[in-house]
Amino acid sequence: MDEETAGPGEPAARAANDLRVLIGRLKRTLKELDPPDGLTPTQLSVLSRLDHDGPASPSALAGAERVRPQSMGATLALLEERGLIERRPDADDGRRQVVSLTAAGDRYIRDSRRQRQEWLSRALQDGFTEQELAVVIEALALLDRLTRP
């Protein structure tokens, strides 16, 4: 088998496994910081998406989250009931609805992000020397290339 058709070499395979495991542990740890309010990952993702991308139709949100429109309808109903989102008629097509964050939804997302950021900053500061932090920053710059075209 030539090198182009062979699988990844041992160092790359080990790095891939270690990185996958690390990201999983970090995600679980950050999730534990979420307020115990019962929001599901999809509900949190919808709030985050609306914060990042702005108002969207329920069907666009369902597509982005890869869920059925009926499931998105249930998600949006709960978020609306909690006062985190609002639905309005689309200015261009009154038959459609547009979903956006309320002030409470915006605060929820900002508080959640701030809490995670503070925890992670403290953990990095308390767990690493300045030299180690410099290495982490360099490694993150290299890893960022994985997500760039």
DSSP file with accessible surface (Angstrom, degrees, kcal/mol):
  #  RESIDUE AA STRUCTURE BP1 BP2  ACC     N-H-->O    O-->H-N    N-H-->O    O-->H-N    TCO  KAPPA ALPHA  PHI   PSI    X-CA   Y-CA   Z-CA
    1    1 A M              0   0  193      0, 0.0     2,-0.1     0, 0.0     5,-0.0   0.000 360.0 360.0 360.0 132.1    0.0    0.0    0.0
    2    2 A D    >>  -     0   0   97      1,-0.1     4,-1.3     4,-0.0     3,-0.7  -0.330 360.0-102.8 -82.9 170.5    1.5    3.4   -0.9
    3    3 A E  T 34 S+     0   0  187      1,-0.2    -1,-0.1     2,-0.2     3,-0.0   0.826 116.9  57.9 -63.4 -32.5    1.5    6.4    1.5
    4    4 A E  T 34 S+     0   0  186      1,-0.2    -1,-0.2     0, 0.0     0, 0.0   0.821 113.7  37.2 -70.0 -30.8   -1.4    8.2   -0.1
    5    5 A T  T <4 S+     0   0   94     -3,-0.7    -1,-0.2     2,-0.0    -2,-0.2   0.582  98.2  97.4 -96.7 -10.3   -3.8    5.2    0.3
    6    6 A A  S  < S-     0   0   43     -4,-1.3     3,-0.1     1,-0.1    -4,-0.0  -0.386  81.0-106.6 -73.6 155.3   -2.5    4.2    3.7
    7    7 A G        -     0   0   59      1,-0.2    -1,-0.1    -2,-0.1     6,-0.0  -0.099  56.6 -62.2 -69.2 178.6   -4.3    5.3    6.9
    8    8 A P        -     0   0  102      0, 0.0    -1,-0.2     0, 0.0    -5,-0.0  -0.285  60.8-105.1 -63.4 150.1   -2.9    8.0    9.1
    9    9 A G     >  -     0   0   45     -3,-0.1     4,-2.7     1,-0.1     5,-0.2  -0.182  37.7 -94.7 -69.0 168.5    0.4    7.3   10.8
   10   10 A E  H  > S+     0   0  142      1,-0.2     4,-2.8     2,-0.2     5,-0.3   0.895 122.3  50.6 -55.9 -47.5    0.7    6.4   14.4
   11   11 A P  H  > S+     0   0  104      0, 0.0     4,-2.6     0, 0.0    -1,-0.2   0.933 114.1  44.9 -60.3 -42.1    1.4    9.9   15.7
   12   12 A A  H  > S+     0   0   55      2,-0.2     4,-2.7     1,-0.2    -2,-0.2   0.915 113.9  49.5 -67.3 -41.0   -1.5   11.4   13.8
   13   13 A A  H  X S+     0   0   40     -4,-2.7     4,-2.2     2,-0.2    -1,-0.2   0.917 113.3  46.4 -64.6 -41.6   -3.9    8.6   14.9
   14   14 A R  H  X S+     0   0  160     -4,-2.8     4,-3.0    -5,-0.2     5,-0.2   0.930 113.0  49.2 -66.5 -43.4   -2.8    9.0   18.5
   15   15 A A  H  X S+     0   0   58     -4,-2.6     4,-2.7    -5,-0.3     5,-0.2   0.916 110.8  51.0 -61.5 -42.2   -3.2   12.8   18.3
   16   16 A A  H  X S+     0   0   60     -4,-2.7     4,-2.4     2,-0.2    -1,-0.2   0.929 113.1  44.7 -61.9 -45.3   -6.6   12.5   16.8
   17   17 A N  H  X S+     0   0   73     -4,-2.2     4,-2.5     2,-0.2     5,-0.2   0.946 114.7  47.5 -64.2 -48.8   -7.8   10.1   19.5
   18   18 A D  H  X S+     0   0   75     -4,-3.0     4,-2.6     1,-0.2    -2,-0.2   0.898 113.2  48.9 -60.7 -40.5   -6.4   12.2   22.3
   19   19 A L  H  X S+     0   0   45     -4,-2.7     4,-2.9    -5,-0.2     5,-0.2   0.930 110.7  50.2 -66.7 -43.2   -7.9   15.4   20.9
   20   20 A R  H  X S+     0   0  154     -4,-2.4     4,-2.2    -5,-0.2    -2,-0.2   0.936 113.3  45.9 -60.4 -45.0  -11.3   13.7   20.5
   21   21 A V  H  X S+     0   0   49     -4,-2.5     4,-2.4     2,-0.2    -2,-0.2   0.930 113.3  49.9 -64.6 -44.3  -11.3   12.5   24.0
   22   22 A L  H  X S+     0   0   91     -4,-2.6     4,-2.7    -5,-0.2    -2,-0.2   0.927 110.3  49.3 -61.2 -45.4  -10.1   15.8   25.4
   23   23 A I  H  X S+     0   0   86     -4,-2.9     4,-2.8     1,-0.2    -1,-0.2   0.917 110.3  51.9 -63.1 -40.4  -12.7   17.8   23.5
   24   24 A G  H  X S+     0   0   20     -4,-2.2     4,-2.2    -5,-0.2    -1,-0.2   0.932 111.4  46.1 -60.4 -45.6  -15.4   15.4   24.8
   25   25 A R  H  X S+     0   0  134     -4,-2.4     4,-2.5     2,-0.2    -2,-0.2   0.913 113.1  49.9 -64.3 -41.5  -14.3   15.9   28.4
   26   26 A L  H  X S+     0   0   65     -4,-2.7     4,-2.8     2,-0.2     5,-0.2   0.925 110.0  50.7 -64.3 -42.2  -14.1   19.6   28.0
   27   27 A K  H  X S+     0   0  147     -4,-2.8     4,-2.4     1,-0.2    -1,-0.2   0.919 111.5  48.2 -60.8 -43.1  -17.6   19.7   26.5
   28   28 A R  H  X S+     0   0  144     -4,-2.2     4,-1.8    -5,-0.2    -1,-0.2   0.919 112.0  49.3 -64.5 -41.7  -19.0   17.7   29.4
   29   29 A T  H  X S+     0   0   48     -4,-2.5     4,-0.6     1,-0.2    -2,-0.2   0.930 112.8  46.5 -63.7 -45.1  -17.2   19.9   32.0
   30   30 A L  H >< S+     0   0   34     -4,-2.8     3,-1.1     1,-0.2     4,-0.3   0.882 108.8  56.0 -65.6 -35.4  -18.5   23.1   30.3
   31   31 A K  H >< S+     0   0  102     -4,-2.4     3,-1.8     1,-0.3    -1,-0.2   0.871  98.3  61.8 -64.5 -33.6  -22.0   21.6   30.1
   32   32 A E  H 3< S+     0   0  153     -4,-1.8    -1,-0.3     1,-0.3    -2,-0.2   0.731  95.8  62.1 -64.0 -19.9  -21.9   21.0   33.9
   33   33 A L  T << S+     0   0   37     -3,-1.1    -1,-0.3    -4,-0.6    -2,-0.2   0.615  79.6 109.6 -80.4 -12.8  -21.6   24.8   34.3
   34   34 A D  S <  S-     0   0   23     -3,-1.8    -3,-0.0    -4,-0.3    78,-0.0  -0.327  84.7 -97.7 -60.7 145.7  -25.0   25.3   32.6
   35   35 A P        -     0   0   47      0, 0.0     2,-2.5     0, 0.0     3,-0.4  -0.330  34.4-112.6 -62.6 146.3  -27.7   26.5   35.0
   36   36 A P  S    S+     0   0  140      0, 0.0    -4,-0.0     0, 0.0    -2,-0.0  -0.313  80.0 121.2 -78.7  59.8  -29.9   23.6   36.2
   37   37 A D  S    S-     0   0   41     -2,-2.5    -3,-0.0     2,-0.1     0, 0.0   0.358  80.9-112.1-107.0   3.0  -32.9   25.0   34.3
   38   38 A G        +     0   0   65     -3,-0.4     2,-0.2     1,-0.2     0, 0.0   0.580  58.7 154.7  82.9   8.7  -33.6   22.0   32.2
   39   39 A L        -     0   0   12     -4,-0.3    -1,-0.2     1,-0.1    -2,-0.1  -0.534  37.9-132.8 -71.2 137.3  -32.7   23.5   28.8
   40   40 A T     >  -     0   0   58     -2,-0.2     4,-2.6     1,-0.1     5,-0.2  -0.394  23.9-104.4 -82.5 164.6  -31.7   20.8   26.3
   41   41 A P  H  > S+     0   0   86      0, 0.0     4,-2.6     0, 0.0     5,-0.2   0.898 123.5  52.0 -56.6 -37.6  -28.7   21.0   24.1
   42   42 A T  H  > S+     0   0   45      2,-0.2     4,-2.5     1,-0.2     5,-0.2   0.929 109.1  49.2 -65.8 -42.0  -30.9   21.8   21.1
   43   43 A Q  H  > S+     0   0   16      2,-0.2     4,-2.1     1,-0.2    -1,-0.2   0.930 113.4  46.6 -63.0 -43.5  -32.7   24.6   23.0
   44   44 A L  H  X S+     0   0   24     -4,-2.6     4,-2.5     1,-0.2    -1,-0.2   0.905 111.6  52.0 -64.3 -39.2  -29.3   26.0   24.0
   45   45 A S  H  X S+     0   0   40     -4,-2.6     4,-2.9    -5,-0.2    -2,-0.2   0.898 107.5  51.7 -65.0 -40.2  -28.0   25.7   20.5
   46   46 A V  H  X S+     0   0    0     -4,-2.5     4,-2.7     2,-0.2     5,-0.2   0.940 110.8  48.2 -62.3 -45.7  -31.1   27.5   19.1
   47   47 A L  H  X S+     0   0    0     -4,-2.1     4,-2.2     1,-0.2    -2,-0.2   0.935 113.7  47.0 -59.5 -45.2  -30.5   30.4   21.5
   48   48 A S  H  X S+     0   0   44     -4,-2.5     4,-2.7     2,-0.2     5,-0.2   0.911 111.7  50.7 -63.3 -42.2  -26.8   30.5   20.6
   49   49 A R  H  X>S+     0   0   74     -4,-2.9     4,-3.5     2,-0.2     5,-0.5   0.920 110.4  49.0 -63.2 -43.8  -27.6   30.4   16.9
   50   50 A L  H  X5S+     0   0    7     -4,-2.7     4,-1.5     1,-0.2    -1,-0.2   0.894 112.7  49.0 -64.3 -36.0  -30.1   33.3   17.2
   51   51 A D  H  <5S+     0   0   33     -4,-2.2    -2,-0.2    -5,-0.2    -1,-0.2   0.923 120.1  36.2 -66.9 -43.5  -27.6   35.3   19.1
   52   52 A H  H  <5S+     0   0  147     -4,-2.7    -2,-0.2    -5,-0.2    -3,-0.2   0.922 131.6  25.7 -77.2 -45.7  -24.8   34.6   16.5
   53   53 A D  H  <5S-     0   0  100     -4,-3.5    -3,-0.2     1,-0.2    -2,-0.2   0.577 101.4-131.1 -99.4 -14.4  -26.8   34.7   13.3
   54   54 A G     << -     0   0   21     -4,-1.5    -1,-0.2    -5,-0.5    -2,-0.1  -0.315  57.0  -6.1  89.8-175.8  -29.8   36.9   14.2
   55   55 A P        +     0   0   88      0, 0.0     2,-0.3     0, 0.0    45,-0.2  -0.116  68.3 175.6 -55.1 149.1  -33.5   36.3   13.6
   56   56 A A  B     -A   99   0A  25     43,-1.9    43,-3.4     4,-0.0    -2,-0.0  -0.978  32.4-101.4-151.5 159.5  -34.5   33.2   11.6
   57   57 A S     >  -     0   0   11     -2,-0.3     4,-2.4    41,-0.2     5,-0.2  -0.476  36.1-114.7 -78.4 155.5  -37.5   31.3   10.5
   58   58 A P  H  > S+     0   0   32      0, 0.0     4,-2.6     0, 0.0     5,-0.2   0.894 118.1  52.4 -57.1 -38.4  -38.5   28.1   12.3
   59   59 A S  H  > S+     0   0   80      2,-0.2     4,-2.4     1,-0.2     5,-0.2   0.898 108.1  50.2 -68.2 -36.7  -37.8   26.1    9.2
   60   60 A A  H  > S+     0   0   51      2,-0.2     4,-2.5     1,-0.2    -1,-0.2   0.914 111.9  48.7 -65.2 -40.0  -34.3   27.6    8.8
   61   61 A L  H  X S+     0   0    2     -4,-2.4     4,-2.4     2,-0.2    -2,-0.2   0.917 109.9  51.5 -65.2 -41.7  -33.6   26.8   12.5
   62   62 A A  H  X>S+     0   0    3     -4,-2.6     5,-2.3     1,-0.2     4,-0.7   0.925 112.2  46.9 -61.1 -43.5  -34.9   23.2   12.0
   63   63 A G  H ><5S+     0   0   52     -4,-2.4     3,-0.6     1,-0.2    -2,-0.2   0.923 112.5  48.7 -63.3 -43.8  -32.6   22.8    9.0
   64   64 A A  H 3<5S+     0   0   43     -4,-2.5    -1,-0.2     1,-0.2    -2,-0.2   0.863 117.0  41.8 -65.7 -35.2  -29.6   24.3   10.8
   65   65 A E  H 3<5S-     0   0   32     -4,-2.4    -1,-0.2    -5,-0.2    -2,-0.2   0.476 108.0-126.8 -89.2  -6.0  -30.2   22.0   13.8
   66   66 A R  T <<5 +     0   0  228     -4,-0.7     2,-0.3    -3,-0.6    -3,-0.2   0.924  65.9 125.6  58.3  47.5  -31.0   19.0   11.7
   67   67 A V      < -     0   0   44     -5,-2.3    -1,-0.2    -6,-0.1    -2,-0.1  -0.899  68.1 -90.8-126.9 162.6  -34.3   18.3   13.3
   68   68 A R     >  -     0   0  156     -2,-0.3     4,-2.3     1,-0.1     3,-0.4  -0.391  36.8-115.8 -68.8 149.6  -37.8   17.9   12.0
   69   69 A P  H  > S+     0   0   88      0, 0.0     4,-2.5     0, 0.0     5,-0.1   0.868 117.2  56.0 -54.9 -35.9  -39.9   21.1   11.8
   70   70 A Q  H  > S+     0   0  130      1,-0.2     4,-1.8     2,-0.2     5,-0.1   0.897 107.2  48.7 -63.8 -40.5  -42.3   19.5   14.3
   71   71 A S  H  > S+     0   0   42     -3,-0.4     4,-2.2     2,-0.2    -1,-0.2   0.904 110.9  50.1 -65.2 -40.7  -39.4   19.0   16.8
   72   72 A M  H  X S+     0   0    1     -4,-2.3     4,-3.1     1,-0.2     5,-0.2   0.895 106.0  57.2 -64.9 -37.2  -38.3   22.6   16.3
   73   73 A G  H  X S+     0   0   30     -4,-2.5     4,-2.2    -5,-0.2    -1,-0.2   0.918 108.2  46.4 -58.2 -42.9  -41.8   23.8   16.9
   74   74 A A  H  X S+     0   0   67     -4,-1.8     4,-2.0     2,-0.2    -1,-0.2   0.907 112.6  50.5 -66.1 -40.7  -41.8   22.1   20.3
   75   75 A T  H  X S+     0   0   16     -4,-2.2     4,-2.3     1,-0.2    -2,-0.2   0.940 112.4  46.2 -61.4 -47.7  -38.4   23.6   21.1
   76   76 A L  H  X S+     0   0    0     -4,-3.1     4,-2.8     1,-0.2     5,-0.2   0.879 108.0  57.1 -65.8 -36.6  -39.5   27.1   20.1
   77   77 A A  H  X S+     0   0   45     -4,-2.2     4,-2.6    -5,-0.2    -1,-0.2   0.932 109.4  45.4 -60.8 -43.7  -42.7   26.7   22.1
   78   78 A L  H  X S+     0   0   60     -4,-2.0     4,-1.9     2,-0.2    -2,-0.2   0.932 113.8  48.4 -65.7 -44.5  -40.8   26.0   25.3
   79   79 A L  H  <>S+     0   0    0     -4,-2.3     5,-2.6     1,-0.2     6,-0.8   0.889 113.5  48.0 -63.9 -37.1  -38.3   28.8   24.7
   80   80 A E  H ><5S+     0   0   81     -4,-2.8     3,-1.6     4,-0.2    -1,-0.2   0.917 108.3  54.3 -68.3 -41.7  -41.2   31.2   24.0
   81   81 A E  H 3<5S+     0   0  163     -4,-2.6    -1,-0.2     1,-0.3    -2,-0.2   0.862 108.5  50.0 -59.3 -35.3  -43.0   30.0   27.2
   82   82 A R  T 3<5S-     0   0  101     -4,-1.9    -1,-0.3    -5,-0.2    -2,-0.2   0.449 116.8-116.3 -84.3  -1.5  -39.9   30.8   29.2
   83   83 A G  T < 5S+     0   0   33     -3,-1.6    22,-0.4    -4,-0.2    21,-0.4   0.683  82.9 118.0  78.9  19.5  -39.6   34.3   27.6
   84   84 A L  S   <S+     0   0   13     -5,-2.6    18,-1.9    20,-0.2     2,-0.3   0.692  75.6  24.4 -93.0 -21.5  -36.3   33.6   25.9
   85   85 A I  E     -B  101   0A   4     -6,-0.8     2,-0.3    16,-0.3    16,-0.2  -0.909  63.8-154.1-133.9 165.8  -37.5   34.1   22.3
   86   86 A E  E     -B  100   0A  59     14,-2.6    14,-2.3    -2,-0.3     2,-0.4  -0.978   9.2-143.0-138.2 151.9  -40.3   35.8   20.5
   87   87 A R  E     +B   99   0A  60     -2,-0.3    12,-0.2    12,-0.2   -30,-0.0  -0.952  21.8 173.3-115.2 138.0  -42.0   35.1   17.1
   88   88 A R  E     -B   98   0A 143     10,-2.4    10,-3.3    -2,-0.4     3,-0.1  -0.960  40.1 -90.7-136.2 156.8  -43.2   37.9   14.8
   89   89 A P  E     -B   97   0A  96      0, 0.0     8,-0.3     0, 0.0     2,-0.2  -0.379  50.5-103.7 -65.0 142.7  -44.6   37.9   11.3
   90   90 A D        -     0   0   22      6,-2.7     6,-0.2     3,-0.7     3,-0.1  -0.502  22.2-138.5 -65.9 131.0  -42.0   38.1    8.6
   91   91 A A  S    S+     0   0  103     -2,-0.2     3,-0.2     1,-0.2    -1,-0.1   0.818 103.6  42.9 -62.9 -29.9  -41.9   41.7    7.2
   92   92 A D  S    S+     0   0  156      1,-0.3     2,-0.3     2,-0.0    -1,-0.2   0.721 129.6  22.0 -88.3 -24.6  -41.5   40.3    3.6
   93   93 A D    >   -     0   0   44     -3,-0.1     3,-2.2     3,-0.1    -3,-0.7  -0.794  63.9-163.3-148.0  96.8  -44.1   37.5    3.9
   94   94 A G  T 3  S+     0   0   62     -2,-0.3    -3,-0.1     1,-0.3    -1,-0.1   0.634  87.7  67.0 -60.4 -14.1  -46.7   37.8    6.6
   95   95 A R  T 3  S+     0   0  216     -6,-0.1    -1,-0.3     2,-0.0     2,-0.2   0.734  95.4  68.4 -77.1 -22.3  -47.5   34.1    6.4
   96   96 A R  S <  S-     0   0  111     -3,-2.2    -6,-2.7    -6,-0.2     2,-0.3  -0.632  76.0-136.6 -95.9 158.3  -44.1   33.2    7.7
   97   97 A Q  E     - B   0  89A  86     -8,-0.3     2,-0.4    -2,-0.2    -2,-0.0  -0.826   5.9-151.0-110.1 152.2  -42.8   33.8   11.2
   98   98 A V  E     - B   0  88A  33    -10,-3.3   -10,-2.4    -2,-0.3     2,-0.4  -0.984  11.5-149.5-121.7 133.5  -39.4   35.1   12.3
   99   99 A V  E     +AB  56  87A   0    -43,-3.4   -43,-1.9    -2,-0.4     2,-0.3  -0.850  22.8 165.9-104.2 136.0  -37.9   34.0   15.6
  100  100 A S  E     - B   0  86A  20    -14,-2.3   -14,-2.6    -2,-0.4     2,-0.2  -0.953  38.3 -93.1-143.0 163.7  -35.6   36.3   17.6
  101  101 A L  E     - B   0  85A  31     -2,-0.3   -16,-0.3   -16,-0.2     2,-0.2  -0.500  33.1-140.2 -73.3 145.2  -34.1   36.5   21.1
  102  102 A T     >  -     0   0   28    -18,-1.9     4,-2.6    -2,-0.2     5,-0.2  -0.453  36.2 -96.5 -88.2 175.5  -35.8   38.5   23.7
  103  103 A A  H  > S+     0   0   67      1,-0.2     4,-2.5     2,-0.2     5,-0.2   0.904 129.6  52.2 -60.0 -37.9  -33.8   40.7   26.1
  104  104 A A  H  > S+     0   0   33    -21,-0.4     4,-2.4     2,-0.2    -1,-0.2   0.901 108.9  49.4 -66.1 -38.9  -34.1   37.8   28.6
  105  105 A G  H  > S+     0   0    0    -22,-0.4     4,-2.4     2,-0.2    -2,-0.2   0.910 110.1  50.6 -65.5 -40.8  -32.8   35.3   26.0
  106  106 A D  H  X S+     0   0   56     -4,-2.6     4,-2.5     1,-0.2    -2,-0.2   0.936 111.7  47.5 -62.5 -45.0  -29.9   37.6   25.2
  107  107 A R  H  X S+     0   0  142     -4,-2.5     4,-3.1     2,-0.2     5,-0.3   0.904 109.6  54.3 -61.6 -42.0  -29.0   37.9   28.9
  108  108 A Y  H  X S+     0   0   32     -4,-2.4     4,-2.4     1,-0.2    -2,-0.2   0.941 111.9  43.0 -57.9 -50.2  -29.3   34.1   29.3
  109  109 A I  H  X S+     0   0    9     -4,-2.4     4,-2.6     2,-0.2     5,-0.2   0.930 115.5  48.5 -63.8 -45.6  -26.8   33.5   26.5
  110  110 A R  H  X S+     0   0  119     -4,-2.5     4,-2.6    -5,-0.2    -2,-0.2   0.923 113.1  47.3 -62.6 -44.0  -24.4   36.2   27.7
  111  111 A D  H  X S+     0   0   77     -4,-3.1     4,-2.5     2,-0.2    -1,-0.2   0.909 112.4  50.1 -63.8 -42.3  -24.5   35.0   31.3
  112  112 A S  H  X S+     0   0    6     -4,-2.4     4,-2.1    -5,-0.3    -2,-0.2   0.934 113.6  44.8 -62.4 -45.8  -23.9   31.4   30.2
  113  113 A R  H  X S+     0   0   89     -4,-2.6     4,-2.7     2,-0.2     5,-0.2   0.911 112.6  51.4 -65.3 -41.8  -20.9   32.4   28.0
  114  114 A R  H  X S+     0   0  126     -4,-2.6     4,-2.9    -5,-0.2     5,-0.2   0.929 109.1  50.8 -62.3 -42.8  -19.5   34.6   30.6
  115  115 A Q  H  X S+     0   0   82     -4,-2.5     4,-2.2     1,-0.2    -1,-0.2   0.928 113.2  44.8 -61.7 -44.7  -19.7   31.8   33.2
  116  116 A R  H  X S+     0   0   64     -4,-2.1     4,-2.6     2,-0.2     5,-0.2   0.914 113.5  50.3 -64.6 -44.4  -17.9   29.3   30.9
  117  117 A Q  H  X S+     0   0  122     -4,-2.7     4,-2.8     2,-0.2     5,-0.2   0.921 111.2  48.6 -60.7 -44.2  -15.3   31.9   29.9
  118  118 A E  H  X S+     0   0   86     -4,-2.9     4,-2.4    -5,-0.2     5,-0.2   0.920 112.6  48.0 -63.7 -43.5  -14.6   32.8   33.6
  119  119 A W  H  X S+     0   0   72     -4,-2.2     4,-2.7    -5,-0.2    -2,-0.2   0.950 114.5  45.5 -62.0 -47.7  -14.3   29.1   34.6
  120  120 A L  H  X S+     0   0   55     -4,-2.6     4,-2.5     1,-0.2     5,-0.2   0.914 112.5  50.8 -65.1 -41.2  -12.0   28.3   31.6
  121  121 A S  H  X S+     0   0   52     -4,-2.8     4,-2.6    -5,-0.2    -1,-0.2   0.932 113.0  46.0 -60.9 -45.9   -9.8   31.4   32.2
  122  122 A R  H  X S+     0   0  129     -4,-2.4     4,-3.1    -5,-0.2     5,-0.3   0.916 111.8  51.6 -62.8 -43.7   -9.4   30.5   35.9
  123  123 A A  H  X S+     0   0   37     -4,-2.7     4,-1.8    -5,-0.2    -2,-0.2   0.912 112.8  45.3 -61.8 -41.8   -8.6   26.9   35.1
  124  124 A L  H  X S+     0   0   55     -4,-2.5     4,-1.3     2,-0.2    -2,-0.2   0.928 115.5  46.9 -66.1 -44.4   -5.9   27.9   32.6
  125  125 A Q  H  < S+     0   0  141     -4,-2.6    -2,-0.2    -5,-0.2     3,-0.2   0.917 118.9  39.8 -64.7 -42.4   -4.4   30.4   35.0
  126  126 A D  H  < S+     0   0  126     -4,-3.1    -1,-0.2    -5,-0.2    -2,-0.2   0.743 119.0  46.2 -78.9 -24.7   -4.4   28.1   38.0
  127  127 A G  H  < S+     0   0   51     -4,-1.8     2,-0.3    -5,-0.3    -1,-0.2   0.571 109.5  47.3 -98.2  -9.4   -3.4   25.0   36.1
  128  128 A F  S  < S-     0   0   85     -4,-1.3     2,-0.1    -3,-0.2    -1,-0.1  -0.963  70.1-125.3-136.1 150.1   -0.5   26.2   33.9
  129  129 A T     >  -     0   0   69     -2,-0.3     4,-2.7     1,-0.1     5,-0.2  -0.351  42.8-100.6 -77.7 171.1    2.7   28.3   34.2
  130  130 A E  H  > S+     0   0  168      1,-0.2     4,-2.0     2,-0.2     5,-0.1   0.901 125.7  50.3 -60.9 -40.7    3.2   31.2   31.9
  131  131 A Q  H  > S+     0   0  144      2,-0.2     4,-1.8     1,-0.2    -1,-0.2   0.904 110.7  48.8 -64.8 -41.7    5.5   29.2   29.7
  132  132 A E  H  > S+     0   0   93      1,-0.2     4,-2.6     2,-0.2    -2,-0.2   0.904 109.0  53.1 -64.5 -40.3    2.9   26.3   29.5
  133  133 A L  H  X S+     0   0   47     -4,-2.7     4,-2.7     1,-0.2    -1,-0.2   0.893 105.8  54.2 -61.5 -37.7    0.2   28.8   28.6
  134  134 A A  H  X S+     0   0   45     -4,-2.0     4,-2.2     2,-0.2    -1,-0.2   0.911 109.2  48.3 -61.9 -39.6    2.4   30.1   25.8
  135  135 A V  H  X S+     0   0   92     -4,-1.8     4,-2.8     2,-0.2    -2,-0.2   0.919 110.3  51.3 -66.8 -42.2    2.6   26.5   24.5
  136  136 A V  H  X S+     0   0   39     -4,-2.6     4,-2.7     2,-0.2    -2,-0.2   0.935 109.9  50.0 -59.9 -44.7   -1.2   26.0   24.8
  137  137 A I  H  X S+     0   0  111     -4,-2.7     4,-1.9     1,-0.2    -1,-0.2   0.919 111.7  48.0 -62.2 -41.7   -1.7   29.2   22.8
  138  138 A E  H  X S+     0   0  131     -4,-2.2     4,-1.8     1,-0.2    -1,-0.2   0.922 111.9  49.8 -63.8 -43.0    0.7   28.0   20.1
  139  139 A A  H  X S+     0   0   41     -4,-2.8     4,-2.9     1,-0.2     5,-0.2   0.898 108.2  53.2 -64.3 -39.4   -1.0   24.6   20.0
  140  140 A L  H  X S+     0   0  103     -4,-2.7     4,-2.1     1,-0.2    -1,-0.2   0.897 106.2  53.1 -63.1 -39.0   -4.4   26.3   19.7
  141  141 A A  H  X S+     0   0   66     -4,-1.9     4,-0.6     2,-0.2    -1,-0.2   0.910 112.1  45.7 -62.4 -39.9   -3.2   28.3   16.7
  142  142 A L  H >< S+     0   0  103     -4,-1.8     3,-1.2     1,-0.2     4,-0.3   0.933 112.5  49.7 -68.1 -44.9   -2.1   25.1   15.0
  143  143 A L  H >< S+     0   0   69     -4,-2.9     3,-1.9     1,-0.3     4,-0.4   0.818  97.5  69.7 -64.7 -29.3   -5.3   23.3   15.8
  144  144 A D  H >< S+     0   0   64     -4,-2.1     3,-1.6     1,-0.3     4,-0.3   0.829  86.0  69.0 -58.6 -28.3   -7.3   26.1   14.4
  145  145 A R  G X< S+     0   0  177     -3,-1.2     3,-1.0    -4,-0.6    -1,-0.3   0.764  85.7  68.8 -62.7 -24.1   -6.0   25.1   11.0
  146  146 A L  G <  S+     0   0  128     -3,-1.9    -1,-0.3    -4,-0.3    -2,-0.2   0.792 103.3  43.6 -62.8 -28.2   -8.2   22.0   11.3
  147  147 A T  G <  S+     0   0  103     -3,-1.6    -1,-0.2    -4,-0.4    -2,-0.2   0.378  98.3  88.5-101.0   2.7  -11.3   24.1   11.0
  148  148 A R    <         0   0  155     -3,-1.0     0, 0.0    -4,-0.3     0, 0.0  -0.829 360.0 360.0-104.2 141.6  -10.1   26.4    8.2
  149  149 A P              0   0  176      0, 0.0    -1,-0.1     0, 0.0    -2,-0.1  -0.200 360.0 360.0 -67.6 360.0  -10.5   25.6    4.5
